[in-house]
Amino acid sequence: FARYPVSVPLGSDEISAEFLSKYGITERERELILKVMQGKSNADIARELFISLPTVKTHLHNIYQKLGVDSRYDLLAKVRSGG
């Protein structure tokens, strides 16, 4: 699934400020969400953001907690819907 992003109405580099504020998403978490939207794997994200794989997993866990989701698919659906 990681290579098949869900299309979102926003550009691939945009998440509304309202959405970010509503869920308390940090700038780094926003960067990870954008990478997930691009269909990047955890390993790709780690390499591109110069962080470790466990750090990627920690950030994703925190994002999932904030959004009340438990999968990439649900994360993308939430972003697509505007939360």
PDB file with SEQRES, HELIX, SHEET and CRYST1 records, atoms N, CA, C and O in Angstrom:
SEQRES   1 A   83  PHE ALA ARG TYR PRO VAL SER VAL PRO LEU GLY SER ASP          
SEQRES   2 A   83  GLU ILE SER ALA GLU PHE LEU SER LYS TYR GLY ILE THR          
SEQRES   3 A   83  GLU ARG GLU ARG GLU LEU ILE LEU LYS VAL MET GLN GLY          
SEQRES   4 A   83  LYS SER ASN ALA ASP ILE ALA ARG GLU LEU PHE ILE SER          
SEQRES   5 A   83  LEU PRO THR VAL LYS THR HIS LEU HIS ASN ILE TYR GLN          
SEQRES   6 A   83  LYS LEU GLY VAL ASP SER ARG TYR ASP LEU LEU ALA LYS          
SEQRES   7 A   83  VAL ARG SER GLY GLY                                          
HELIX    1 AA1 ALA A   17  TYR A   23  1                                   7    
HELIX    2 AA2 GLU A   27  MET A   37  1                                  11    
HELIX    3 AA3 ASN A   42  LEU A   49  1                                   8    
HELIX    4 AA4 LEU A   53  LEU A   67  1                                  15    
HELIX    5 AA5 ARG A   72  SER A   81  1                                  10    
CRYST1    1.000    1.000    1.000  90.00  90.00  90.00 P 1           1          
ATOM      1  N   PHE A   1       0.813  -1.210   0.000  1.00  0.00           N  
ATOM      2  CA  PHE A   1       0.000   0.000   0.000  1.00  0.00           C  
ATOM      3  C   PHE A   1       0.846   1.260   0.000  1.00  0.00           C  
ATOM      4  O   PHE A   1       0.441   2.271  -0.572  1.00  0.00           O  
ATOM      5  N   ALA A   2       2.002   1.221   0.623  1.00  0.00           N  
ATOM      6  CA  ALA A   2       2.807   2.424   0.793  1.00  0.00           C  
ATOM      7  C   ALA A   2       3.103   3.123  -0.530  1.00  0.00           C  
ATOM      8  O   ALA A   2       3.329   4.333  -0.544  1.00  0.00           O  
ATOM      9  N   ARG A   3       3.106   2.396  -1.626  1.00  0.00           N  
ATOM     10  CA  ARG A   3       3.428   2.994  -2.919  1.00  0.00           C  
ATOM     11  C   ARG A   3       2.191   3.474  -3.673  1.00  0.00           C  
ATOM     12  O   ARG A   3       2.306   3.915  -4.816  1.00  0.00           O  
ATOM     13  N   TYR A   4       1.017   3.399  -3.060  1.00  0.00           N  
ATOM     14  CA  TYR A   4      -0.215   3.786  -3.721  1.00  0.00           C  
ATOM     15  C   TYR A   4      -0.945   4.840  -2.904  1.00  0.00           C  
ATOM     16  O   TYR A   4      -1.881   4.528  -2.168  1.00  0.00           O  
ATOM     17  N   PRO A   5      -0.509   6.103  -3.039  1.00  0.00           N  
ATOM     18  CA  PRO A   5      -1.131   7.142  -2.217  1.00  0.00           C  
ATOM     19  C   PRO A   5      -2.593   7.373  -2.578  1.00  0.00           C  
ATOM     20  O   PRO A   5      -2.996   7.223  -3.731  1.00  0.00           O  
ATOM     21  N   VAL A   6      -3.363   7.734  -1.589  1.00  0.00           N  
ATOM     22  CA  VAL A   6      -4.750   8.125  -1.800  1.00  0.00           C  
ATOM     23  C   VAL A   6      -4.727   9.559  -2.316  1.00  0.00           C  
ATOM     24  O   VAL A   6      -4.047  10.412  -1.744  1.00  0.00           O  
ATOM     25  N   SER A   7      -5.457   9.830  -3.381  1.00  0.00           N  
ATOM     26  CA  SER A   7      -5.448  11.189  -3.906  1.00  0.00           C  
ATOM     27  C   SER A   7      -6.138  12.128  -2.921  1.00  0.00           C  
ATOM     28  O   SER A   7      -7.130  11.766  -2.287  1.00  0.00           O  
ATOM     29  N   VAL A   8      -5.611  13.308  -2.808  1.00  0.00           N  
ATOM     30  CA  VAL A   8      -6.173  14.304  -1.902  1.00  0.00           C  
ATOM     31  C   VAL A   8      -6.491  15.560  -2.705  1.00  0.00           C  
ATOM     32  O   VAL A   8      -5.840  15.817  -3.718  1.00  0.00           O  
ATOM     33  N   PRO A   9      -7.475  16.346  -2.279  1.00  0.00           N  
ATOM     34  CA  PRO A   9      -7.845  17.522  -3.041  1.00  0.00           C  
ATOM     35  C   PRO A   9      -6.787  18.618  -3.012  1.00  0.00           C  
ATOM     36  O   PRO A   9      -6.782  19.485  -3.886  1.00  0.00           O  
ATOM     37  N   LEU A  10      -5.912  18.599  -2.048  1.00  0.00           N  
ATOM     38  CA  LEU A  10      -4.847  19.585  -1.941  1.00  0.00           C  
ATOM     39  C   LEU A  10      -3.664  19.145  -2.780  1.00  0.00           C  
ATOM     40  O   LEU A  10      -3.582  17.985  -3.182  1.00  0.00           O  
ATOM     41  N   GLY A  11      -2.739  20.072  -3.049  1.00  0.00           N  
ATOM     42  CA  GLY A  11      -1.514  19.696  -3.733  1.00  0.00           C  
ATOM     43  C   GLY A  11      -0.723  18.730  -2.864  1.00  0.00           C  
ATOM     44  O   GLY A  11      -0.977  18.607  -1.666  1.00  0.00           O  
ATOM     45  N   SER A  12       0.232  18.047  -3.472  1.00  0.00           N  
ATOM     46  CA  SER A  12       0.990  17.036  -2.727  1.00  0.00           C  
ATOM     47  C   SER A  12       1.892  17.662  -1.664  1.00  0.00           C  
ATOM     48  O   SER A  12       2.489  16.943  -0.863  1.00  0.00           O  
ATOM     49  N   ASP A  13       1.995  18.977  -1.647  1.00  0.00           N  
ATOM     50  CA  ASP A  13       2.817  19.624  -0.634  1.00  0.00           C  
ATOM     51  C   ASP A  13       1.993  20.564   0.243  1.00  0.00           C  
ATOM     52  O   ASP A  13       2.537  21.484   0.854  1.00  0.00           O  
ATOM     53  N   GLU A  14       0.680  20.333   0.303  1.00  0.00           N  
ATOM     54  CA  GLU A  14      -0.175  21.223   1.076  1.00  0.00           C  
ATOM     55  C   GLU A  14      -1.056  20.457   2.061  1.00  0.00           C  
ATOM     56  O   GLU A  14      -1.666  19.444   1.719  1.00  0.00           O  
ATOM     57  N   ILE A  15      -1.105  20.961   3.273  1.00  0.00           N  
ATOM     58  CA  ILE A  15      -2.073  20.521   4.276  1.00  0.00           C  
ATOM     59  C   ILE A  15      -2.546  21.822   4.904  1.00  0.00           C  
ATOM     60  O   ILE A  15      -1.725  22.667   5.259  1.00  0.00           O  
ATOM     61  N   SER A  16      -3.831  21.993   5.045  1.00  0.00           N  
ATOM     62  CA  SER A  16      -4.336  23.278   5.518  1.00  0.00           C  
ATOM     63  C   SER A  16      -3.819  23.603   6.922  1.00  0.00           C  
ATOM     64  O   SER A  16      -3.645  22.724   7.766  1.00  0.00           O  
ATOM     65  N   ALA A  17      -3.584  24.883   7.136  1.00  0.00           N  
ATOM     66  CA  ALA A  17      -3.144  25.357   8.446  1.00  0.00           C  
ATOM     67  C   ALA A  17      -4.195  25.045   9.500  1.00  0.00           C  
ATOM     68  O   ALA A  17      -3.866  24.752  10.650  1.00  0.00           O  
ATOM     69  N   GLU A  18      -5.459  25.109   9.103  1.00  0.00           N  
ATOM     70  CA  GLU A  18      -6.556  24.807  10.029  1.00  0.00           C  
ATOM     71  C   GLU A  18      -6.465  23.357  10.513  1.00  0.00           C  
ATOM     72  O   GLU A  18      -6.637  23.080  11.701  1.00  0.00           O  
ATOM     73  N   PHE A  19      -6.194  22.436   9.586  1.00  0.00           N  
ATOM     74  CA  PHE A  19      -6.055  21.024   9.927  1.00  0.00           C  
ATOM     75  C   PHE A  19      -4.879  20.823  10.886  1.00  0.00           C  
ATOM     76  O   PHE A  19      -5.007  20.139  11.901  1.00  0.00           O  
ATOM     77  N   LEU A  20      -3.743  21.421  10.558  1.00  0.00           N  
ATOM     78  CA  LEU A  20      -2.543  21.279  11.395  1.00  0.00           C  
ATOM     79  C   LEU A  20      -2.793  21.803  12.802  1.00  0.00           C  
ATOM     80  O   LEU A  20      -2.398  21.182  13.789  1.00  0.00           O  
ATOM     81  N   SER A  21      -3.448  22.945  12.881  1.00  0.00           N  
ATOM     82  CA  SER A  21      -3.746  23.557  14.165  1.00  0.00           C  
ATOM     83  C   SER A  21      -4.756  22.734  14.960  1.00  0.00           C  
ATOM     84  O   SER A  21      -4.590  22.525  16.161  1.00  0.00           O  
ATOM     85  N   LYS A  22      -5.791  22.275  14.287  1.00  0.00           N  
ATOM     86  CA  LYS A  22      -6.858  21.504  14.935  1.00  0.00           C  
ATOM     87  C   LYS A  22      -6.310  20.284  15.664  1.00  0.00           C  
ATOM     88  O   LYS A  22      -6.759  19.955  16.761  1.00  0.00           O  
ATOM     89  N   TYR A  23      -5.332  19.613  15.047  1.00  0.00           N  
ATOM     90  CA  TYR A  23      -4.793  18.379  15.623  1.00  0.00           C  
ATOM     91  C   TYR A  23      -3.439  18.551  16.303  1.00  0.00           C  
ATOM     92  O   TYR A  23      -2.869  17.580  16.801  1.00  0.00           O  
ATOM     93  N   GLY A  24      -2.926  19.766  16.328  1.00  0.00           N  
ATOM     94  CA  GLY A  24      -1.640  20.001  16.990  1.00  0.00           C  
ATOM     95  C   GLY A  24      -0.476  19.323  16.289  1.00  0.00           C  
ATOM     96  O   GLY A  24       0.448  18.828  16.934  1.00  0.00           O  
ATOM     97  N   ILE A  25      -0.526  19.305  14.964  1.00  0.00           N  
ATOM     98  CA  ILE A  25       0.521  18.666  14.169  1.00  0.00           C  
ATOM     99  C   ILE A  25       1.736  19.599  14.100  1.00  0.00           C  
ATOM    100  O   ILE A  25       1.613  20.770  13.739  1.00  0.00           O  
ATOM    101  N   THR A  26       2.907  19.062  14.453  1.00  0.00           N  
ATOM    102  CA  THR A  26       4.138  19.850  14.408  1.00  0.00           C  
ATOM    103  C   THR A  26       4.641  19.954  12.970  1.00  0.00           C  
ATOM    104  O   THR A  26       4.166  19.249  12.081  1.00  0.00           O  
ATOM    105  N   GLU A  27       5.596  20.833  12.761  1.00  0.00           N  
ATOM    106  CA  GLU A  27       6.186  20.986  11.428  1.00  0.00           C  
ATOM    107  C   GLU A  27       6.818  19.676  10.960  1.00  0.00           C  
ATOM    108  O   GLU A  27       6.666  19.305   9.796  1.00  0.00           O  
ATOM    109  N   ARG A  28       7.518  18.976  11.837  1.00  0.00           N  
ATOM    110  CA  ARG A  28       8.153  17.712  11.453  1.00  0.00           C  
ATOM    111  C   ARG A  28       7.093  16.659  11.131  1.00  0.00           C  
ATOM    112  O   ARG A  28       7.242  15.891  10.181  1.00  0.00           O  
ATOM    113  N   GLU A  29       6.034  16.626  11.918  1.00  0.00           N  
ATOM    114  CA  GLU A  29       4.948  15.690  11.632  1.00  0.00           C  
ATOM    115  C   GLU A  29       4.293  16.013  10.294  1.00  0.00           C  
ATOM    116  O   GLU A  29       3.908  15.108   9.553  1.00  0.00           O  
ATOM    117  N   ARG A  30       4.167  17.296   9.985  1.00  0.00           N  
ATOM    118  CA  ARG A  30       3.629  17.719   8.685  1.00  0.00           C  
ATOM    119  C   ARG A  30       4.505  17.181   7.556  1.00  0.00           C  
ATOM    120  O   ARG A  30       4.002  16.688   6.547  1.00  0.00           O  
ATOM    121  N   GLU A  31       5.816  17.281   7.740  1.00  0.00           N  
ATOM    122  CA  GLU A  31       6.737  16.765   6.732  1.00  0.00           C  
ATOM    123  C   GLU A  31       6.522  15.268   6.509  1.00  0.00           C  
ATOM    124  O   GLU A  31       6.527  14.800   5.370  1.00  0.00           O  
ATOM    125  N   LEU A  32       6.337  14.530   7.582  1.00  0.00           N  
ATOM    126  CA  LEU A  32       6.100  13.091   7.454  1.00  0.00           C  
ATOM    127  C   LEU A  32       4.780  12.806   6.756  1.00  0.00           C  
ATOM    128  O   LEU A  32       4.709  11.924   5.900  1.00  0.00           O  
ATOM    129  N   ILE A  33       3.742  13.536   7.110  1.00  0.00           N  
ATOM    130  CA  ILE A  33       2.449  13.338   6.462  1.00  0.00           C  
ATOM    131  C   ILE A  33       2.580  13.580   4.955  1.00  0.00           C  
ATOM    132  O   ILE A  33       2.031  12.822   4.156  1.00  0.00           O  
ATOM    133  N   LEU A  34       3.301  14.627   4.571  1.00  0.00           N  
ATOM    134  CA  LEU A  34       3.494  14.912   3.156  1.00  0.00           C  
ATOM    135  C   LEU A  34       4.208  13.765   2.451  1.00  0.00           C  
ATOM    136  O   LEU A  34       3.861  13.413   1.324  1.00  0.00           O  
ATOM    137  N   LYS A  35       5.203  13.185   3.112  1.00  0.00           N  
ATOM    138  CA  LYS A  35       5.924  12.049   2.530  1.00  0.00           C  
ATOM    139  C   LYS A  35       4.995  10.846   2.380  1.00  0.00           C  
ATOM    140  O   LYS A  35       5.051  10.136   1.377  1.00  0.00           O  
ATOM    141  N   VAL A  36       4.146  10.621   3.371  1.00  0.00           N  
ATOM    142  CA  VAL A  36       3.173   9.524   3.283  1.00  0.00           C  
ATOM    143  C   VAL A  36       2.214   9.797   2.117  1.00  0.00           C  
ATOM    144  O   VAL A  36       1.865   8.879   1.375  1.00  0.00           O  
ATOM    145  N   MET A  37       1.791  11.046   1.958  1.00  0.00           N  
ATOM    146  CA  MET A  37       0.906  11.417   0.859  1.00  0.00           C  
ATOM    147  C   MET A  37       1.561  11.148  -0.496  1.00  0.00           C  
ATOM    148  O   MET A  37       0.871  10.879  -1.479  1.00  0.00           O  
ATOM    149  N   GLN A  38       2.873  11.220  -0.544  1.00  0.00           N  
ATOM    150  CA  GLN A  38       3.618  10.958  -1.777  1.00  0.00           C  
ATOM    151  C   GLN A  38       3.851   9.468  -1.997  1.00  0.00           C  
ATOM    152  O   GLN A  38       4.434   9.069  -3.005  1.00  0.00           O  
ATOM    153  N   GLY A  39       3.390   8.641  -1.045  1.00  0.00           N  
ATOM    154  CA  GLY A  39       3.531   7.201  -1.194  1.00  0.00           C  
ATOM    155  C   GLY A  39       4.873   6.655  -0.754  1.00  0.00           C  
ATOM    156  O   GLY A  39       5.238   5.538  -1.120  1.00  0.00           O  
ATOM    157  N   LYS A  40       5.612   7.424   0.023  1.00  0.00           N  
ATOM    158  CA  LYS A  40       6.941   7.009   0.474  1.00  0.00           C  
ATOM    159  C   LYS A  40       6.836   5.950   1.563  1.00  0.00           C  
ATOM    160  O   LYS A  40       5.928   5.985   2.393  1.00  0.00           O  
ATOM    161  N   SER A  41       7.765   5.020   1.549  1.00  0.00           N  
ATOM    162  CA  SER A  41       7.856   4.018   2.614  1.00  0.00           C  
ATOM    163  C   SER A  41       8.535   4.647   3.830  1.00  0.00           C  
ATOM    164  O   SER A  41       9.113   5.730   3.736  1.00  0.00           O  
ATOM    165  N   ASN A  42       8.461   3.967   4.961  1.00  0.00           N  
ATOM    166  CA  ASN A  42       9.146   4.461   6.161  1.00  0.00           C  
ATOM    167  C   ASN A  42      10.643   4.615   5.896  1.00  0.00           C  
ATOM    168  O   ASN A  42      11.256   5.593   6.323  1.00  0.00           O  
ATOM    169  N   ALA A  43      11.228   3.648   5.191  1.00  0.00           N  
ATOM    170  CA  ALA A  43      12.666   3.715   4.884  1.00  0.00           C  
ATOM    171  C   ALA A  43      12.976   4.912   3.992  1.00  0.00           C  
ATOM    172  O   ALA A  43      13.976   5.599   4.202  1.00  0.00           O  
ATOM    173  N   ASP A  44      12.124   5.167   2.993  1.00  0.00           N  
ATOM    174  CA  ASP A  44      12.310   6.335   2.127  1.00  0.00           C  
ATOM    175  C   ASP A  44      12.238   7.621   2.943  1.00  0.00           C  
ATOM    176  O   ASP A  44      13.060   8.522   2.776  1.00  0.00           O  
ATOM    177  N   ILE A  45      11.250   7.692   3.821  1.00  0.00           N  
ATOM    178  CA  ILE A  45      11.071   8.886   4.650  1.00  0.00           C  
ATOM    179  C   ILE A  45      12.309   9.115   5.520  1.00  0.00           C  
ATOM    180  O   ILE A  45      12.816  10.234   5.609  1.00  0.00           O  
ATOM    181  N   ALA A  46      12.783   8.059   6.153  1.00  0.00           N  
ATOM    182  CA  ALA A  46      13.972   8.170   7.011  1.00  0.00           C  
ATOM    183  C   ALA A  46      15.157   8.706   6.213  1.00  0.00           C  
ATOM    184  O   ALA A  46      15.855   9.618   6.657  1.00  0.00           O  
ATOM    185  N   ARG A  47      15.373   8.142   5.054  1.00  0.00           N  
ATOM    186  CA  ARG A  47      16.506   8.544   4.205  1.00  0.00           C  
ATOM    187  C   ARG A  47      16.353   9.997   3.757  1.00  0.00           C  
ATOM    188  O   ARG A  47      17.311  10.767   3.820  1.00  0.00           O  
ATOM    189  N   GLU A  48      15.159  10.375   3.307  1.00  0.00           N  
ATOM    190  CA  GLU A  48      14.951  11.722   2.778  1.00  0.00           C  
ATOM    191  C   GLU A  48      14.982  12.805   3.848  1.00  0.00           C  
ATOM    192  O   GLU A  48      15.389  13.935   3.576  1.00  0.00           O  
ATOM    193  N   LEU A  49      14.554  12.469   5.062  1.00  0.00           N  
ATOM    194  CA  LEU A  49      14.547  13.471   6.144  1.00  0.00           C  
ATOM    195  C   LEU A  49      15.756  13.351   7.066  1.00  0.00           C  
ATOM    196  O   LEU A  49      15.868  14.082   8.050  1.00  0.00           O  
ATOM    197  N   PHE A  50      16.669  12.420   6.740  1.00  0.00           N  
ATOM    198  CA  PHE A  50      17.894  12.229   7.519  1.00  0.00           C  
ATOM    199  C   PHE A  50      17.606  11.912   8.980  1.00  0.00           C  
ATOM    200  O   PHE A  50      18.221  12.473   9.886  1.00  0.00           O  
ATOM    201  N   ILE A  51      16.654  10.999   9.190  1.00  0.00           N  
ATOM    202  CA  ILE A  51      16.327  10.533  10.533  1.00  0.00           C  
ATOM    203  C   ILE A  51      16.324   9.007  10.513  1.00  0.00           C  
ATOM    204  O   ILE A  51      16.298   8.394   9.446  1.00  0.00           O  
ATOM    205  N   SER A  52      16.350   8.403  11.687  1.00  0.00           N  
ATOM    206  CA  SER A  52      16.372   6.947  11.757  1.00  0.00           C  
ATOM    207  C   SER A  52      14.987   6.360  11.517  1.00  0.00           C  
ATOM    208  O   SER A  52      13.974   7.041  11.679  1.00  0.00           O  
ATOM    209  N   LEU A  53      14.957   5.093  11.132  1.00  0.00           N  
ATOM    210  CA  LEU A  53      13.695   4.395  10.925  1.00  0.00           C  
ATOM    211  C   LEU A  53      12.848   4.369  12.206  1.00  0.00           C  
ATOM    212  O   LEU A  53      11.642   4.604  12.137  1.00  0.00           O  
ATOM    213  N   PRO A  54      13.452   4.086  13.383  1.00  0.00           N  
ATOM    214  CA  PRO A  54      12.644   4.147  14.608  1.00  0.00           C  
ATOM    215  C   PRO A  54      12.045   5.538  14.864  1.00  0.00           C  
ATOM    216  O   PRO A  54      10.949   5.647  15.413  1.00  0.00           O  
ATOM    217  N   THR A  55      12.753   6.586  14.472  1.00  0.00           N  
ATOM    218  CA  THR A  55      12.227   7.941  14.643  1.00  0.00           C  
ATOM    219  C   THR A  55      11.016   8.166  13.734  1.00  0.00           C  
ATOM    220  O   THR A  55      10.035   8.786  14.143  1.00  0.00           O  
ATOM    221  N   VAL A  56      11.090   7.662  12.511  1.00  0.00           N  
ATOM    222  CA  VAL A  56       9.942   7.745  11.598  1.00  0.00           C  
ATOM    223  C   VAL A  56       8.746   7.052  12.232  1.00  0.00           C  
ATOM    224  O   VAL A  56       7.642   7.597  12.245  1.00  0.00           O  
ATOM    225  N   LYS A  57       8.964   5.856  12.756  1.00  0.00           N  
ATOM    226  CA  LYS A  57       7.873   5.093  13.360  1.00  0.00           C  
ATOM    227  C   LYS A  57       7.288   5.818  14.567  1.00  0.00           C  
ATOM    228  O   LYS A  57       6.075   5.799  14.777  1.00  0.00           O  
ATOM    229  N   THR A  58       8.143   6.455  15.357  1.00  0.00           N  
ATOM    230  CA  THR A  58       7.673   7.223  16.515  1.00  0.00           C  
ATOM    231  C   THR A  58       6.819   8.407  16.062  1.00  0.00           C  
ATOM    232  O   THR A  58       5.744   8.651  16.611  1.00  0.00           O  
ATOM    233  N   HIS A  59       7.301   9.137  15.063  1.00  0.00           N  
ATOM    234  CA  HIS A  59       6.525  10.270  14.543  1.00  0.00           C  
ATOM    235  C   HIS A  59       5.169   9.798  14.011  1.00  0.00           C  
ATOM    236  O   HIS A  59       4.144  10.417  14.296  1.00  0.00           O  
ATOM    237  N   LEU A  60       5.159   8.709  13.242  1.00  0.00           N  
ATOM    238  CA  LEU A  60       3.899   8.206  12.701  1.00  0.00           C  
ATOM    239  C   LEU A  60       2.955   7.777  13.817  1.00  0.00           C  
ATOM    240  O   LEU A  60       1.751   8.026  13.752  1.00  0.00           O  
ATOM    241  N   HIS A  61       3.501   7.136  14.833  1.00  0.00           N  
ATOM    242  CA  HIS A  61       2.676   6.742  15.983  1.00  0.00           C  
ATOM    243  C   HIS A  61       2.034   7.978  16.617  1.00  0.00           C  
ATOM    244  O   HIS A  61       0.843   7.980  16.927  1.00  0.00           O  
ATOM    245  N   ASN A  62       2.832   9.022  16.803  1.00  0.00           N  
ATOM    246  CA  ASN A  62       2.318  10.258  17.407  1.00  0.00           C  
ATOM    247  C   ASN A  62       1.245  10.900  16.521  1.00  0.00           C  
ATOM    248  O   ASN A  62       0.235  11.393  17.022  1.00  0.00           O  
ATOM    249  N   ILE A  63       1.469  10.890  15.208  1.00  0.00           N  
ATOM    250  CA  ILE A  63       0.490  11.438  14.271  1.00  0.00           C  
ATOM    251  C   ILE A  63      -0.810  10.640  14.351  1.00  0.00           C  
ATOM    252  O   ILE A  63      -1.895  11.216  14.430  1.00  0.00           O  
ATOM    253  N   TYR A  64      -0.696   9.324  14.331  1.00  0.00           N  
ATOM    254  CA  TYR A  64      -1.886   8.463  14.417  1.00  0.00           C  
ATOM    255  C   TYR A  64      -2.664   8.748  15.694  1.00  0.00           C  
ATOM    256  O   TYR A  64      -3.893   8.817  15.677  1.00  0.00           O  
ATOM    257  N   GLN A  65      -1.943   8.912  16.804  1.00  0.00           N  
ATOM    258  CA  GLN A  65      -2.595   9.200  18.087  1.00  0.00           C  
ATOM    259  C   GLN A  65      -3.355  10.529  18.012  1.00  0.00           C  
ATOM    260  O   GLN A  65      -4.511  10.611  18.426  1.00  0.00           O  
ATOM    261  N   LYS A  66      -2.708  11.555  17.489  1.00  0.00           N  
ATOM    262  CA  LYS A  66      -3.332  12.873  17.421  1.00  0.00           C  
ATOM    263  C   LYS A  66      -4.576  12.866  16.541  1.00  0.00           C  
ATOM    264  O   LYS A  66      -5.557  13.546  16.840  1.00  0.00           O  
ATOM    265  N   LEU A  67      -4.532  12.095  15.457  1.00  0.00           N  
ATOM    266  CA  LEU A  67      -5.642  12.081  14.507  1.00  0.00           C  
ATOM    267  C   LEU A  67      -6.682  11.017  14.819  1.00  0.00           C  
ATOM    268  O   LEU A  67      -7.760  11.003  14.225  1.00  0.00           O  
ATOM    269  N   GLY A  68      -6.360  10.126  15.752  1.00  0.00           N  
ATOM    270  CA  GLY A  68      -7.294   9.060  16.092  1.00  0.00           C  
ATOM    271  C   GLY A  68      -7.429   8.016  14.994  1.00  0.00           C  
ATOM    272  O   GLY A  68      -8.512   7.475  14.775  1.00  0.00           O  
ATOM    273  N   VAL A  69      -6.322   7.733  14.300  1.00  0.00           N  
ATOM    274  CA  VAL A  69      -6.307   6.734  13.229  1.00  0.00           C  
ATOM    275  C   VAL A  69      -5.275   5.665  13.568  1.00  0.00           C  
ATOM    276  O   VAL A  69      -4.475   5.826  14.489  1.00  0.00           O  
ATOM    277  N   ASP A  70      -5.305   4.567  12.806  1.00  0.00           N  
ATOM    278  CA  ASP A  70      -4.323   3.512  13.091  1.00  0.00           C  
ATOM    279  C   ASP A  70      -3.705   2.909  11.842  1.00  0.00           C  
ATOM    280  O   ASP A  70      -3.163   1.804  11.886  1.00  0.00           O  
ATOM    281  N   SER A  71      -3.785   3.632  10.721  1.00  0.00           N  
ATOM    282  CA  SER A  71      -3.144   3.144   9.505  1.00  0.00           C  
ATOM    283  C   SER A  71      -2.839   4.308   8.571  1.00  0.00           C  
ATOM    284  O   SER A  71      -3.392   5.399   8.712  1.00  0.00           O  
ATOM    285  N   ARG A  72      -1.951   4.059   7.617  1.00  0.00           N  
ATOM    286  CA  ARG A  72      -1.629   5.053   6.601  1.00  0.00           C  
ATOM    287  C   ARG A  72      -2.893   5.428   5.824  1.00  0.00           C  
ATOM    288  O   ARG A  72      -3.150   6.602   5.560  1.00  0.00           O  
ATOM    289  N   TYR A  73      -3.662   4.424   5.469  1.00  0.00           N  
ATOM    290  CA  TYR A  73      -4.879   4.663   4.698  1.00  0.00           C  
ATOM    291  C   TYR A  73      -5.815   5.610   5.458  1.00  0.00           C  
ATOM    292  O   TYR A  73      -6.331   6.571   4.888  1.00  0.00           O  
ATOM    293  N   ASP A  74      -6.028   5.331   6.738  1.00  0.00           N  
ATOM    294  CA  ASP A  74      -6.902   6.184   7.550  1.00  0.00           C  
ATOM    295  C   ASP A  74      -6.322   7.589   7.700  1.00  0.00           C  
ATOM    296  O   ASP A  74      -7.060   8.575   7.694  1.00  0.00           O  
ATOM    297  N   LEU A  75      -4.998   7.677   7.834  1.00  0.00           N  
ATOM    298  CA  LEU A  75      -4.331   8.971   7.914  1.00  0.00           C  
ATOM    299  C   LEU A  75      -4.620   9.780   6.653  1.00  0.00           C  
ATOM    300  O   LEU A  75      -5.013  10.944   6.732  1.00  0.00           O  
ATOM    301  N   LEU A  76      -4.425   9.164   5.495  1.00  0.00           N  
ATOM    302  CA  LEU A  76      -4.638   9.866   4.236  1.00  0.00           C  
ATOM    303  C   LEU A  76      -6.101  10.239   4.043  1.00  0.00           C  
ATOM    304  O   LEU A  76      -6.410  11.314   3.529  1.00  0.00           O  
ATOM    305  N   ALA A  77      -6.994   9.359   4.450  1.00  0.00           N  
ATOM    306  CA  ALA A  77      -8.421   9.670   4.340  1.00  0.00           C  
ATOM    307  C   ALA A  77      -8.785  10.863   5.211  1.00  0.00           C  
ATOM    308  O   ALA A  77      -9.585  11.710   4.813  1.00  0.00           O  
ATOM    309  N   LYS A  78      -8.193  10.925   6.402  1.00  0.00           N  
ATOM    310  CA  LYS A  78      -8.474  12.038   7.327  1.00  0.00           C  
ATOM    311  C   LYS A  78      -7.951  13.349   6.749  1.00  0.00           C  
ATOM    312  O   LYS A  78      -8.635  14.371   6.800  1.00  0.00           O  
ATOM    313  N   VAL A  79      -6.750  13.319   6.204  1.00  0.00           N  
ATOM    314  CA  VAL A  79      -6.190  14.523   5.590  1.00  0.00           C  
ATOM    315  C   VAL A  79      -7.040  14.940   4.399  1.00  0.00           C  
ATOM    316  O   VAL A  79      -7.339  16.122   4.226  1.00  0.00           O  
ATOM    317  N   ARG A  80      -7.429  13.970   3.582  1.00  0.00           N  
ATOM    318  CA  ARG A  80      -8.238  14.253   2.385  1.00  0.00           C  
ATOM    319  C   ARG A  80      -9.564  14.904   2.754  1.00  0.00           C  
ATOM    320  O   ARG A  80     -10.031  15.820   2.077  1.00  0.00           O  
ATOM    321  N   SER A  81     -10.160  14.417   3.834  1.00  0.00           N  
ATOM    322  CA  SER A  81     -11.473  14.931   4.239  1.00  0.00           C  
ATOM    323  C   SER A  81     -11.366  16.255   4.996  1.00  0.00           C  
ATOM    324  O   SER A  81     -12.371  16.929   5.223  1.00  0.00           O  
ATOM    325  N   GLY A  82     -10.148  16.620   5.384  1.00  0.00           N  
ATOM    326  CA  GLY A  82      -9.962  17.849   6.146  1.00  0.00           C  
ATOM    327  C   GLY A  82     -10.209  17.667   7.625  1.00  0.00           C  
ATOM    328  O   GLY A  82     -10.263  18.634   8.384  1.00  0.00           O  
ATOM    329  N   GLY A  83     -10.363  16.394   8.034  1.00  0.00           N  
ATOM    330  CA  GLY A  83     -10.458  16.055   9.434  1.00  0.00           C  
ATOM    331  C   GLY A  83     -11.771  16.211  10.055  1.00  0.00           C  
ATOM    332  O   GLY A  83     -11.927  15.942  11.246  1.00  0.00           O  
TER     333      GLY A  83                                                      
END                                                                             
